[in-house]
């Protein structure tokens, strides 16, 4: 069985689309740490140039807060993307096992024909 949509208790599930969503979440999250480092470097330079001014401390604090939030976003998106991937693979594998579990092997079909004609 493929990654086609399956009816699942009132909604459609397409394991292929779920895997795509998982990949997009992980892909979107991947560059966040590098991009936040660029902002941190710029902020450090600005804070150094504003030495002694209250706005330097405010800028540093604001950037630190954004850095923490974006790192948390990165971690959550990466984790949820991995979980979506695991769920998609689980749905696909379960559907495959269910589909093949009821498909008799050639030996079983031969045995059935032998006994029941």
C-alpha positions in Angstrom: 0.0 0.0 0.0 1.3 3.5 -0.8 1.0 6.8 1.1 -2.5 7.5 -0.2 -5.2 9.1 1.9 -7.0 6.7 4.1 -10.3 7.2 5.9 -9.6 7.4 9.6 -12.5 8.0 12.0 -14.0 11.1 10.4 -11.0 12.6 8.6 -8.6 11.8 5.8 -5.0 11.1 6.5 -2.4 11.2 3.8 0.9 9.9 5.1 2.8 11.4 2.2 1.5 14.9 3.0 2.1 14.4 6.7 5.7 13.6 5.8 6.0 16.7 3.6 4.7 18.8 6.5 7.3 17.2 8.8 10.1 18.0 6.4 8.9 21.6 6.0 8.9 22.1 9.8 12.4 20.7 10.2 13.6 22.6 7.1 12.1 25.9 8.3 13.7 25.4 11.8 17.2 24.5 10.6 18.5 28.0 9.7 17.1 29.7 12.8 20.2 29.3 15.1 22.6 30.6 12.4 20.3 33.6 11.7 20.0 34.5 15.4 23.7 34.4 15.8 24.0 37.0 13.0 21.6 39.3 15.0 23.5 38.7 18.2 26.8 39.6 16.6 25.2 42.9 15.2 23.7 43.6 18.6 27.1 43.1 20.4 28.7 45.6 18.0 25.9 48.1 18.5 26.0 47.7 22.3 29.7 48.2 22.3 29.3 51.4 20.3 26.6 52.6 22.7 28.7 51.9 25.8 27.3 53.7 28.9 23.9 54.5 27.4 20.7 53.0 28.8 19.6 52.1 25.3 22.6 49.7 25.0 21.3 47.7 28.0 17.8 47.7 26.6 18.9 46.6 23.2 21.0 43.9 24.7 18.1 42.7 26.9 15.6 42.8 24.0 18.0 40.9 21.7 18.7 38.3 24.4 14.9 37.7 24.9 14.4 37.3 21.1 17.4 34.9 21.0 15.9 32.8 23.7 12.4 32.8 22.0 13.9 31.9 18.6 16.0 29.1 20.1 12.9 27.7 21.7 11.0 28.0 18.4 13.8 26.1 16.6 13.8 23.3 19.2 10.0 23.0 19.1 9.7 23.0 15.3 12.5 20.5 15.0 11.0 18.2 17.6 7.4 18.5 16.2 8.7 17.9 12.7 10.5 14.7 13.8 7.3 13.6 15.6 5.2 14.2 12.5 7.6 12.2 10.5 7.4 9.3 13.0 3.6 9.5 12.9 3.5 9.5 9.1 5.8 6.5 9.0 3.7 4.7 11.6 0.4 5.4 9.6 2.1 4.2 6.4 3.5 1.0 8.0 0.2 0.2 9.8 -1.7 0.6 6.6 0.8 -1.6 4.8 0.7 -4.3 7.4 -3.1 -4.2 7.4 -3.2 -4.4 3.6 -0.7 -7.3 3.3 -2.0 -9.1 6.4 -5.2 -10.1 4.6 -3.4 -10.9 1.3 -2.8 -14.7 1.2 0.5 -16.0 0.0 0.7 -18.2 -3.1 1.1 -21.3 -0.9 -2.0 -20.3 1.1 -4.0 -19.8 -2.1 -2.8 -23.1 -3.4 -3.8 -24.9 -0.2 -7.2 -23.3 -0.2 -7.8 -24.4 -3.8 -6.6 -27.9 -2.9 -9.1 -28.2 -0.1 -12.1 -26.2 -1.3 -11.7 -26.3 -5.1 
